[in-house]
Amino acid sequence: MRLRNKQWTKEYIEQNQQHFINSQDDVKNFAKDSHLHIEIGCGKGKFITELKYKNPTIKYIAIEREATVIGVALKKALVYFDNKLENLKFWNGNAKQLGEYFEKSSVDKIYLNFSDPWPKKRHSKNRLTHINFLNIYLDILRAGGVIEIKTDNENLYNFTLEEITKSKFTLVYKTTNLYQDIENNLENIATEYEQKFVEQNKNIYKICLVKN
């Protein structure tokens, strides 16, 4: 379900650099004296755009490593908010670099929505819920900070639960079928992938973690 390369995105990103963060100072200036939430792997931007609309005072950074994809996400957000994009920035980067951009204890919440499951065992270290990544998240999250994880992949769900036992996070919620958990689905915002998976009657798995 990879998004095909769109030639216009490169120039579009260059023309809209005011909406991007490119350094740790950019993050500090943007998030000063505010709650900061980040989505790692924002896809085409439906989730982060709707989340910002519901919570206009929170600062959000949408992270995506694929330039074509983040260009589409940015355009979607600008259209949605009539080019008045406040409290939302984008970062075209890799989660491995989070420590270079985010200071320790500077983030309140992290969203991991339908991350690449990297199904082959030899690629497990690339999974965004591998202990190496969980340790990075632990470092940048504030005390009481939260990680919300959603996936349609049962193997990734089970792998994540195993990795959590190696971490210092506390598991506070898990479900193998979010859409049957009416209470915890009330505030759910579906991603583009999620909508397709639900239409295909696939289970949506969710995990929530807290940093003590």
Stockholm file with secondary structure:
# STOCKHOLM 1.0

chainA/1-212         MRLRNKQWTKEYIEQNQQHFINSQDDVKNFAKDSHLHIEIGCGKGKFITELKYKNPTIKYIAIEREATVIGVALKKALVYFDNKLENLKFWNGNAKQLGEYFEKSSVDKIYLNFSDPWPKKRHSKNRLTHINFLNIYLDILRAGGVIEIKTDNENLYNFTLEEITKSKFTLVYKTTNLYQDIENNLENIATEYEQKFVEQNKNIYKICLVKN
#=GR chainA/1-212 SS CCCCCCTHHHHHHHHTGGGBCCSHHHHHHHHTTSCEEEEESCTTSHHHHHHHHHCTTSEEEEECSCHHHHHHHHHHHHHHTTTCCCSEEEECCCGGGHHHHSCTTCEEEEEEESCCCCCSGGGGGGSTTSHHHHHHHHHHEEEEEEEEEEESCHHHHHHHHHHHTTSSEEEEEEESCGGGCHHHHTTCCCCHHHHHHHHTTCCCEEEEEEEC
#=GC SS_cons         CCCCCCTHHHHHHHHTGGGBCCSHHHHHHHHTTSCEEEEESCTTSHHHHHHHHHCTTSEEEEECSCHHHHHHHHHHHHHHTTTCCCSEEEECCCGGGHHHHSCTTCEEEEEEESCCCCCSGGGGGGSTTSHHHHHHHHHHEEEEEEEEEEESCHHHHHHHHHHHTTSSEEEEEEESCGGGCHHHHTTCCCCHHHHHHHHTTCCCEEEEEEEC
//
